[in-house]
Amino acid sequence: MPWYPLSAKVFTSTTMRPVARAASGHKLLAEMLEKRPDARPVCADALYERLEPFAVGLPMLPGFLAKSPSPGRMYARMVGRVLSG
């Protein structure tokens, strides 16, 4: 499998314009590396939500992810739905 830099994957999405996606990625990275803790993303959930739009067109990870969900993943998904309301 060829290696692609992050910037190559950024331009494959049709949900955001490539320039806007790259700019928002650079801004998020700068916030994550900020020296002042109060200027960083407040929690892992907030960071996850901001990173999620970048996860497009990713290939399956052989041996780690299967096309059908595992029983543990299905259980975790249901628990997440129950806990989120």
N, C-alpha and C positions, 0 to 999 in steps of 0.2 A: 504494500500500500504506500503510495507516495505521501510525503510529508508536505503539508500546506501551512504556510504562516497564517496567523489569525486574520491578517488583513485580507487574504484571499477568500476566506470564508465569509467575511463581512459583506462582500459584494455579491453573494449568492442569494441573499434574501430579497424578496419583493415587497416585504411589509414596510420597509423604511428606505428612503433614498440612501445610496452608499455614502455620500458625504455626511449626511446627518447621522448615520449609524456610526461612522468612524469618529466623528466629533464627540458623540455621546460616549463612545468607548474610551476615548482619551480622557474625557472629563471624569468618568467613573474611576479609571485607573489612578488619576491624580488624587481623587478623593480617598481612595483606599490607601495610598502612600502618604497621606497627609500626616505631618508630625503631631499635630494637635488631635487628641482623641475625639473631641467634640465636633471636629470637621469631617470625620470619617463616617461611613454608613453606620447607623445606630445599632444594627443587629444583623445576624446571619440571614434572617427572613427578608429584611429589606434589601440586602445585597443579592440574595437569590432572585428576588423579583426584578431587580435591575439587570441582572445577568441573563435572565431567561430569554429575552428577545434576541440575544446573540447566538443561542443554541438552535440553529436552523440547519437543516441538511446534513446532520451529523451521521456518519455511518454506524452500523451496529458494531459493538465491541465483541469480537469472537471469543467465546468462552466465558464472557461476563454477562452479556445481555442476550436474551432469546426473544424471538418474535412473540411468543406467548408469555404472559407474566407468570412469575413464580407464585406459589401460594403465599409466601411471605410478603411479596410485593402487593398482592391483592388485598391481604389483610391490612397492611400499612395504608393502602389507599382508602379503605373503608374507615379505618380509625381516623385518618385525616379528615374525612368528610364529616364524621360524627363530631369531632372536636372543633371543627371550624364553624359549625352551626348549621 
